[in-house]
Amino acid sequence: MAIDKDMYLASKIDGQIIPLMKLLAEQPATIDRTGTGRHKIAGCTLQADNVGLEYPLLLSKKVFFESLKDELYWFLRAETNIKGLKSKIWNAWADENGDLGPIYGAKWMGWEDVKLIFTGLESHEQLYKSLLEQGYTQRGIYPAGDTGYDEIVMYKKFNQIEEIEKDLRNRTCSSRNVVNAWDVGDLAQMKLNPCHFAWQIVVRTATVQDMAVAQMSMNRGLQKEPYDLTLDIVVYQRSADVPVGIPFNAGCYALLLNKFARVHKYNVGSLSLMLGDTHVYTDQIPFIQQQEDQWNELQLSVLRDNELLRYPSVKIHRADEVNSILDLTADDIELINYQPKGYVPYPVSV
């Protein structure tokens, strides 16, 4: 059956982002925190399918894979100081010591929770026992004040990545595989509040199309066999800088999905980006045409040569040898066949 090339091109990540940037550029500017001006709309969705076979790294402009890979590993090490990063993407927000506060990785890997048990409650002993069973430890006691009753301080640190991996190993197909970075109590300590503030791993029964894509992935040496379950990832983003941030975020979360699926033996499904404040900055608008021209060149070559776009793939070495994505090193991640158009120098507003 012949492929509708117009529909095919429009469905790709480049074919979604470029029309979105053009639409945003037509909107009136809103003065924002940075003072640059945002041209925005509310509530957008971008989706890339089969990201194990077609890794959604833009072809219409170069996206620096090594930088996004480095940032993801930095998150997974729970680091929040720029000294742990090779790139300078976070430098503008860091303080004089390089610290960024308890951002992303700190919440992914070690969300801290404190509960106070008021001993004046009739059920305080039962509550104390229940919290101990949930893994909380006693950190101290506030002496009795005017009430005459002490308060017991209970503490627990949550590794949200570890909890997701437990579910993936047990194959319970839970709808609760959510990782959250939006800790209201710590927002004031963060140098930049989380933009992509939450994400969710969705487990579902593999479709016929999933199995066909898995077979192609096997043929390319990307996975060992087709599996009965497929993983998708949904990312929730409050603030979306479409020219600069979104290409980076798409690559980061598609890589994370590939890692979860390959290590825990699932087919790799789709990436969905759910965007709230979706915008381009005023000083980015003059560069959109360059990226559109580069995308048009690609489309013409596809139509002329009657071919498909050649998106890259991510190969994960040692995926069958480890039990956790945290056991993989940056050297285990290989980007295959990435041939983008040139770099577009979009400015970044801080």
C-alpha positions in Angstrom: 0.0 0.0 0.0 1.4 3.4 -0.9 2.3 5.8 1.9 0.6 9.2 2.0 3.9 11.2 2.2 2.2 14.5 3.3 0.6 12.7 6.2 3.8 10.8 7.0 5.9 13.9 7.1 3.4 15.8 9.2 3.3 13.1 11.8 7.0 13.2 12.5 8.4 15.2 15.4 9.8 17.8 13.0 6.5 18.0 11.1 4.7 18.8 14.4 7.2 21.3 15.9 7.8 23.6 12.9 4.0 24.4 12.3 3.6 24.9 16.0 6.5 27.4 16.1 5.0 29.3 13.2 1.6 29.4 14.9 3.2 30.6 18.1 5.1 33.3 16.3 1.8 34.8 15.1 0.5 35.3 18.6 0.9 38.6 20.5 3.8 38.9 22.9 3.2 38.6 26.6 5.8 40.1 28.9 7.1 37.3 31.2 9.6 36.8 34.0 12.6 37.1 31.6 11.5 40.3 30.1 12.0 39.0 26.6 8.4 38.4 25.6 6.6 35.2 25.0 4.3 34.4 22.1 2.1 31.6 23.5 -0.9 29.4 23.4 -2.1 27.0 26.1 -2.4 23.3 26.0 -0.5 21.5 23.2 0.4 17.9 22.6 3.3 16.5 20.6 3.7 12.8 20.0 6.4 10.5 18.6 5.6 6.9 17.9 7.9 3.9 17.9 10.7 5.8 19.5 12.7 2.6 19.9 13.0 2.4 16.2 12.8 6.1 15.3 14.4 8.0 18.1 12.8 11.5 18.0 15.9 13.7 17.7 15.1 16.5 15.3 16.4 16.2 11.7 15.5 19.8 10.8 18.2 21.1 13.1 21.0 19.6 15.1 20.3 18.6 18.7 23.3 17.8 20.8 22.7 14.2 21.9 25.8 14.0 24.1 24.6 17.0 26.1 21.0 15.6 26.7 22.4 12.2 27.6 24.8 13.8 30.0 21.9 15.8 31.6 19.8 12.7 32.0 22.6 10.8 33.8 23.1 13.9 36.0 19.4 13.7 36.9 19.7 10.0 37.7 22.7 10.6 39.9 20.6 13.1 41.9 23.1 15.8 41.3 22.1 19.4 41.5 25.4 21.2 41.0 26.7 22.3 37.6 30.1 20.9 38.4 28.7 17.4 37.5 27.7 18.5 34.0 29.9 18.6 30.9 27.8 21.2 29.2 26.9 24.7 30.3 23.2 24.5 29.8 22.4 25.1 33.5 25.2 27.7 34.2 22.9 30.8 33.9 20.7 29.6 36.7 23.3 28.3 39.2 24.4 30.4 42.2 28.1 31.3 42.8 28.8 27.8 44.1 27.2 26.1 41.1 24.2 24.9 43.1 20.7 24.9 41.7 18.7 23.8 44.7 16.6 20.6 45.0 15.7 20.3 41.3 14.8 17.3 39.1 17.2 14.5 40.2 17.0 15.4 43.9 13.2 14.8 43.7 13.4 11.8 41.3 15.9 9.9 43.4 15.3 11.2 46.9 12.0 13.0 47.6 12.0 13.7 51.3 8.9 13.5 53.5 8.4 14.5 57.1 5.3 13.7 59.2 4.5 14.9 62.7 2.6 12.6 65.0 0.6 14.5 67.6 0.7 12.3 70.7 -2.5 13.8 71.9 -4.4 11.8 69.3 -6.0 8.6 70.5 -4.6 6.8 67.5 -1.1 8.1 67.6 0.5 4.7 68.5 -1.3 3.0 65.7 -0.1 5.7 63.3 3.4 5.4 64.6 3.5 1.7 63.9 2.0 2.2 60.5 4.6 4.7 59.4 7.4 2.4 60.6 6.0 -0.4 58.5 6.0 2.0 55.5 9.7 2.6 56.0 9.7 5.9 58.0 12.2 6.4 60.8 11.9 8.5 63.9 14.0 11.6 63.6 13.2 13.2 66.9 10.5 14.6 69.3 9.2 18.1 69.7 8.7 18.6 73.4 5.2 19.4 74.7 4.1 22.9 74.3 0.9 24.5 75.4 -1.1 21.4 74.5 0.9 19.2 77.0 1.6 16.6 74.3 4.8 15.8 72.4 5.1 15.6 68.6 7.1 12.8 67.1 9.1 13.6 63.9 9.0 10.8 61.3 11.1 10.9 58.1 11.4 8.9 54.8 13.2 9.4 51.5 11.5 8.2 48.4 13.4 6.9 45.3 10.7 7.3 42.6 12.8 5.6 39.9 13.3 2.6 42.1 9.5 2.3 42.7 8.9 2.3 38.9 11.5 -0.4 38.3 9.8 -2.6 41.0 6.6 -2.4 39.1 8.2 -3.1 35.8 10.0 -6.2 37.2 6.7 -7.5 38.7 4.8 -6.7 35.5 1.7 -5.4 37.4 0.9 -2.9 34.6 0.1 -0.2 37.2 -1.3 3.2 36.3 0.6 4.7 39.2 4.1 4.8 37.6 4.4 8.6 38.0 7.5 10.5 38.9 7.0 14.1 40.2 9.4 16.9 40.6 6.9 19.6 41.7 7.5 19.7 45.5 5.6 22.8 46.6 7.5 23.1 49.8 10.9 23.3 48.0 10.0 25.5 45.0 11.5 28.6 46.7 14.8 26.8 47.1 15.0 25.8 43.4 16.9 28.3 41.1 14.5 27.3 38.4 11.2 25.6 39.1 10.7 22.4 37.1 9.5 22.9 33.6 8.8 19.2 32.8 7.5 18.7 36.3 6.1 15.1 36.0 6.1 12.1 33.8 4.4 8.7 33.7 5.3 5.3 32.4 2.3 3.5 30.8 2.3 -0.2 30.4 -0.1 -1.8 27.9 -0.6 -5.0 26.0 1.4 -5.0 22.7 -0.6 -4.4 19.5 0.0 -6.0 16.1 1.9 -2.8 15.1 4.0 -3.0 18.3 5.0 -6.5 17.4 5.9 -5.5 13.8 8.0 -2.6 15.1 9.7 -5.0 17.6 10.6 -7.4 14.8 12.2 -4.5 12.9 14.1 -3.5 16.1 15.3 -7.1 16.4 16.5 -7.0 12.8 18.6 -3.9 13.6 20.0 -5.5 16.7 18.2 -3.1 19.1 16.2 -5.6 21.1 16.4 -9.3 21.7 12.9 -10.4 20.9 9.3 -9.1 20.7 7.5 -8.8 24.0 3.9 -9.1 25.1 3.9 -5.7 26.8 4.8 -2.2 25.5 6.0 0.9 27.4 4.9 4.4 26.6 6.0 7.6 28.4 3.8 10.7 28.9 5.6 14.0 30.0 3.7 16.8 31.6 5.3 20.2 31.1 4.1 23.5 32.6 6.5 25.7 30.5 7.6 24.8 27.0 10.3 26.7 25.1 9.5 25.0 21.8 12.6 26.0 19.7 15.2 25.2 22.4 13.7 23.2 25.3 11.3 20.8 23.6 13.8 19.1 21.2 16.1 18.5 24.2 13.2 17.3 26.4 11.9 14.9 23.7 15.3 13.4 23.3 15.9 13.0 27.0 12.6 11.3 27.8 12.7 9.1 24.7 16.1 7.9 25.9 14.7 7.3 29.3 11.9 5.2 27.9 14.3 3.2 25.8 16.4 2.4 28.9 13.4 1.3 30.9 12.1 -0.9 28.1 15.4 -2.5 27.0 16.5 -3.3 30.6 13.1 -4.7 31.8 12.2 -6.4 28.5 9.3 -4.5 27.0 8.7 -3.1 23.5 9.4 0.6 23.2 6.3 2.5 22.4 5.5 6.2 22.2 6.5 9.5 23.7 3.7 12.1 24.4 4.5 15.6 25.5 1.6 17.4 27.2 2.5 21.1 27.2 0.9 23.9 29.2 2.4 27.4 28.6 3.7 26.7 25.1 5.8 29.5 23.6 8.5 31.0 21.5 10.4 34.0 22.7 10.4 37.2 20.6 14.2 37.0 19.9 13.8 33.4 18.7 11.3 34.2 15.9 13.9 35.4 13.3 15.5 31.9 13.5 12.4 29.9 12.8 12.6 30.4 9.1 16.1 28.8 9.0 14.8 25.7 10.6 11.7 25.6 8.3 14.0 26.0 5.2 16.1 23.1 6.4 12.9 21.0 7.0 11.7 21.8 3.6 14.9 20.6 2.1 14.5 17.3 3.8 10.9 17.0 2.7 11.8 17.7 -0.9 14.5 15.0 -0.8 12.0 12.5 0.6 9.4 13.2 -2.0 12.0 13.3 -4.9 13.7 10.1 -3.9 10.5 8.3 -2.8 12.2 7.4 0.5 11.3 7.6 4.2 13.0 10.0 6.7 16.0 8.4 8.4 15.6 9.0 12.0 18.4 7.7 14.3 18.1 4.8 16.7 19.5 4.4 20.2 21.3 1.1 20.9 21.7 0.2 24.6 24.6 -2.1 25.3 24.5 -4.5 28.3 20.7 -4.0 28.6 20.4 -7.8 29.1 23.1 -7.9 31.7 21.8 -5.4 34.3 18.8 -5.3 36.6 18.3 -1.5 36.7 18.7 1.4 34.4 20.9 2.9 37.0 23.5 0.2 36.3 23.9 1.4 32.7 26.8 3.8 32.1 26.8 6.7 29.5 29.2 4.6 27.4 26.4 1.9 27.1 24.3 4.4 25.1 25.0 4.6 21.4 23.3 6.9 18.9 23.1 5.3 15.4 22.7 7.1 12.1 22.0 10.6 13.2 22.2 12.9 10.1 20.5 16.2 10.9 20.5 19.5 9.1 22.6 22.3 10.5 22.6 23.9 14.0 20.1 26.8 14.5 21.4 29.4 17.0 18.2 30.1 18.9 18.8 32.4 22.0 17.9 31.2 25.5 16.0 33.5 27.9 17.1 33.2 31.5 
